[in-house]
């Protein structure tokens, strides 16, 4: 099976973008929280 290199590059970039957002959004939410309040919650 032959794949077009441009389509493979687009798929890789889309997956990398999704992975970046999946890691960045929760990290930004966690960075905004007060650490004392987060520890007190548990």
N, C-alpha and C positions, 0 to 999 in steps of 0.2 A: 504494500500500500504506500502510495506516495502522498505526502502532505505538503501543502503550500507553506513555505517558511514564514511568510507574512502572517498567515492565520495562526500558526503556532506561537509566534511572537505576541500577537494580540491576546491570545488566550492566556499566555504566561503573565502578561502585564495586568490583565483583568484579575487573575487569581492573586497576584501580588498586591494589587490595590485592595481587594476584599480582605486579605490577611492583615494588611496594614491597618485598615479601619477596625477590624475585629480586635486588634490588640491595642489600638490607640484610644478608642472611645471609652472602654472601661478604665483604662489608666488615667485618663483625664478626669473622669468622675471620681476616682479614688484620690486623686491629687487634690481635689477641691474640699474633701472632707477633713474635719478636725481629727487628728490622731487620738486625742484623749477621748473624744466622744465615741469613736469607733471601738476603742479598747473597752470603754465602760459598758458598751452595749452587750458585749459577750460576758 
